[in-house]
Amino acid sequence: MSAETIIDVKNVSKWYGAFQVLTDINLTVRKGERIVICGPSGSGKSTLIRCFNRLEAHQEGEIVVNGINLHPKMRNVSDVRRNVGMVFQHFNLFPHMTVLMNCMVGPMWINGVPEAEARARALTFLDRVRIPEQAHKFPIQLSGGQQQRVAIARSLCMQPAVMLFDEPTSALDPEMVSEVLDTMTSLAKDGMTMVCVTHEMGFARAVADRVIFMNSGQILEEARPDDFFDNPKHERTKLFLGQILKH
């Protein structure tokens, strides 16, 4: 694995008013790594990764993404978002555009990619997520799992340095979860740098290079999957795993 750092987080803290949602976070993500972040609701997981593409602003500490410092007064936010793909709980597709156009619009409007190249790229990534036959449909005509795979393809069309996944299966019916996880697993095998917030512990054990456990805005534990699941060190981690692995 390359030692090239894609995300470097140092002593990051964030508040919503008087409430501190992140406390002194330190994390490094290297090129090609697959990181899974888990923890109870309200632990700051989603807030943390939303700081990585400047959807949220931190107040203290330093975040550098692909060489760009996300300091509080930065103006070139679009430069960061060109490098960081993000897939949300809800698909956020443009309902009035076809699947193909949903994938073409970002490269064309943001990166100035010519239409023919954007189309070819979109078709390539729709094939990559195994739904090329849906290209000319509208999002409403697709299942939830298919829509989430379109959202993944749309992010890939921007050719990001890292992909962020914010609980990408939590809004799906159970039978649709596996098709999205299979797509994510395939991306991981191809070497995509990924940071995933998820409660899918089977995926974490199979795919992650490191699993990070957060609680009350802090990183309490960080380990390779076998150590994390088989020999957790922190009592709060043990409690969390005991509850989530029952289901």
C-alpha positions in Angstrom: 0.0 0.0 0.0 1.2 3.5 -0.8 2.1 5.6 2.2 0.6 8.7 0.4 -1.8 10.5 2.8 -5.2 11.4 1.4 -6.8 12.7 4.6 -4.9 14.1 7.6 -6.9 15.1 10.7 -5.1 16.7 13.6 -6.7 17.8 16.9 -10.1 18.6 15.3 -13.0 19.8 17.5 -16.4 21.1 16.5 -19.3 22.7 18.3 -23.0 23.3 17.5 -23.5 26.3 19.7 -22.5 25.2 23.2 -22.7 21.5 22.3 -19.3 19.9 21.4 -19.9 17.3 18.7 -16.3 16.4 18.0 -13.5 16.5 20.5 -9.8 16.4 19.6 -10.0 14.0 16.7 -6.8 12.6 15.1 -7.0 10.4 12.0 -4.9 9.7 9.0 -6.2 7.9 5.9 -3.7 6.8 3.3 -4.2 6.1 -0.4 -6.0 2.8 -1.0 -7.1 2.4 2.6 -10.6 1.3 3.5 -11.7 2.8 6.9 -15.0 1.9 8.6 -16.3 4.3 11.3 -18.9 2.9 13.6 -20.5 3.9 16.9 -23.9 4.7 18.5 -26.2 7.3 17.1 -25.1 10.8 18.0 -21.4 9.9 18.4 -20.2 12.4 15.7 -19.5 9.8 12.9 -21.4 11.6 10.1 -20.4 15.0 11.3 -16.7 14.0 11.1 -16.8 12.7 7.5 -18.9 15.7 6.4 -16.0 17.8 7.5 -13.8 16.0 5.0 -15.6 17.7 2.0 -16.5 20.8 3.9 -20.2 20.1 4.2 -19.5 20.9 7.9 -16.8 23.3 9.1 -14.7 22.5 12.1 -13.7 25.2 14.6 -10.4 23.9 16.0 -7.6 21.7 14.6 -6.5 21.0 11.0 -7.9 18.9 8.2 -5.9 18.4 5.0 -7.6 16.5 2.1 -5.5 15.5 -0.9 -3.1 18.3 -0.1 -5.8 21.0 0.5 -6.0 22.6 3.9 -9.7 22.9 4.9 -9.2 25.9 7.1 -12.3 27.8 8.5 -11.9 30.7 6.0 -11.1 28.8 2.9 -12.7 30.0 -0.3 -11.8 27.1 -2.8 -14.4 24.6 -1.4 -15.1 23.4 -4.9 -11.4 22.3 -5.2 -11.9 19.9 -2.3 -15.2 18.5 -3.6 -13.7 17.7 -6.9 -11.4 15.3 -5.0 -14.0 13.8 -2.6 -17.0 11.8 -3.6 -19.8 11.3 -1.1 -22.7 8.9 -1.0 -25.4 9.7 1.5 -28.2 7.8 3.3 -30.7 9.2 0.9 -29.8 9.2 -2.8 -30.2 12.9 -3.6 -30.6 12.2 -7.3 -32.1 14.8 -9.6 -35.6 13.5 -10.1 -36.1 15.4 -13.4 -33.0 13.9 -15.0 -32.3 10.4 -16.4 -29.9 8.2 -14.6 -27.4 9.0 -17.4 -27.7 12.7 -17.0 -27.5 12.5 -13.2 -24.0 11.0 -13.8 -23.0 13.4 -16.6 -24.0 16.7 -15.0 -21.2 16.9 -12.4 -18.3 16.3 -14.7 -19.8 18.7 -17.3 -20.8 21.6 -15.1 -18.1 21.4 -12.4 -15.1 20.1 -14.3 -15.8 21.2 -17.8 -15.7 17.8 -19.3 -17.0 17.7 -22.9 -20.5 16.1 -23.3 -19.3 13.1 -25.3 -16.5 12.3 -22.7 -19.0 12.7 -19.8 -21.4 10.3 -21.5 -18.8 7.7 -22.1 -17.6 8.1 -18.5 -21.1 7.8 -17.1 -21.8 4.6 -19.1 -18.5 3.1 -17.9 -19.4 3.7 -14.3 -23.0 2.6 -14.6 -21.6 -0.6 -16.0 -19.2 -0.7 -13.1 -22.0 -0.7 -10.6 -23.9 -3.2 -12.8 -26.9 -1.2 -13.9 -26.1 0.0 -17.4 -29.6 -1.0 -18.6 -31.1 1.7 -16.3 -29.3 4.6 -18.0 -32.3 6.1 -19.7 -34.7 5.7 -16.8 -35.6 8.3 -14.2 -34.8 7.8 -10.5 -38.5 7.2 -9.6 -38.5 4.1 -11.9 -35.7 2.4 -9.9 -35.6 0.5 -6.6 -33.8 2.0 -3.6 -30.8 -0.2 -4.1 -30.6 0.8 -7.8 -30.8 4.5 -6.9 -28.0 4.1 -4.4 -25.8 2.4 -7.0 -26.6 5.3 -9.3 -25.5 7.7 -6.5 -22.2 5.7 -6.3 -21.7 5.8 -10.1 -22.4 9.6 -10.1 -19.7 10.1 -7.5 -17.2 7.9 -9.4 -17.8 10.0 -12.5 -16.0 12.8 -10.8 -13.0 10.6 -10.5 -12.4 11.4 -6.8 -9.3 10.6 -4.8 -11.4 9.3 -1.9 -15.0 8.1 -1.5 -17.0 8.9 1.6 -20.1 6.8 2.5 -22.5 8.0 5.1 -24.6 5.1 6.2 -25.4 4.2 2.6 -27.6 1.2 3.3 -29.6 2.6 6.3 -32.5 3.9 4.1 -32.8 0.7 2.1 -35.1 -2.3 2.5 -33.1 -5.3 3.9 -33.2 -7.2 0.6 -31.6 -4.2 -1.2 -28.7 -3.8 1.2 -26.6 -6.6 -0.2 -26.5 -5.2 -3.7 -25.1 -1.9 -2.5 -22.6 -3.6 -0.2 -21.5 -5.8 -3.0 -20.8 -2.7 -5.1 -18.8 -1.1 -2.3 -16.9 -4.3 -1.8 -16.0 -4.4 -5.4 -14.7 -0.8 -5.3 -12.6 -1.7 -2.3 -11.1 -4.6 -4.1 -10.2 -2.3 -6.9 -8.2 -0.1 -4.5 -10.5 2.8 -4.0 -9.7 4.9 -0.9 -12.9 4.7 1.2 -14.1 6.1 4.5 -17.5 4.5 5.4 -19.8 5.2 8.3 -21.9 2.1 8.7 -23.4 -0.4 11.1 -22.9 -3.2 8.6 -20.3 -5.1 10.7 -20.0 -8.0 8.2 -18.9 -5.5 5.6 -16.5 -3.9 8.1 -14.9 -7.3 9.0 -14.5 -8.3 5.4 -13.4 -5.1 3.7 -11.9 -2.6 6.2 -8.2 -2.1 6.8 -9.1 -0.4 10.0 -12.2 0.0 12.1 -12.7 3.1 14.2 -15.2 3.3 17.1 -16.6 6.7 18.1 -18.6 7.6 21.1 -19.6 11.1 22.4 -17.6 12.9 19.7 -14.3 11.0 20.4 -12.4 8.2 18.8 -12.3 5.6 21.6 -10.8 2.7 19.7 -9.0 2.0 16.4 -7.8 -1.4 15.2 -7.6 -3.9 12.4 -10.9 -5.8 12.0 -9.8 -9.0 13.6 -8.5 -7.2 16.7 -11.5 -4.9 16.8 -14.2 -7.6 16.7 -12.3 -10.4 18.5 -10.4 -8.5 21.1 -11.9 -5.0 21.7 -10.1 -3.0 24.4 -12.5 -0.4 25.5 -15.6 -1.3 27.6 -17.8 1.0 25.6 -16.7 -0.8 22.4 -17.5 -4.2 23.9 -21.0 -2.9 24.9 -21.6 -1.6 21.4 -20.5 -4.8 19.7 -22.5 -6.9 22.1 -25.6 -5.0 21.2 -25.1 -4.6 17.4 -23.9 -8.2 16.7 -27.1 -9.6 18.3 -29.1 -8.4 15.4 
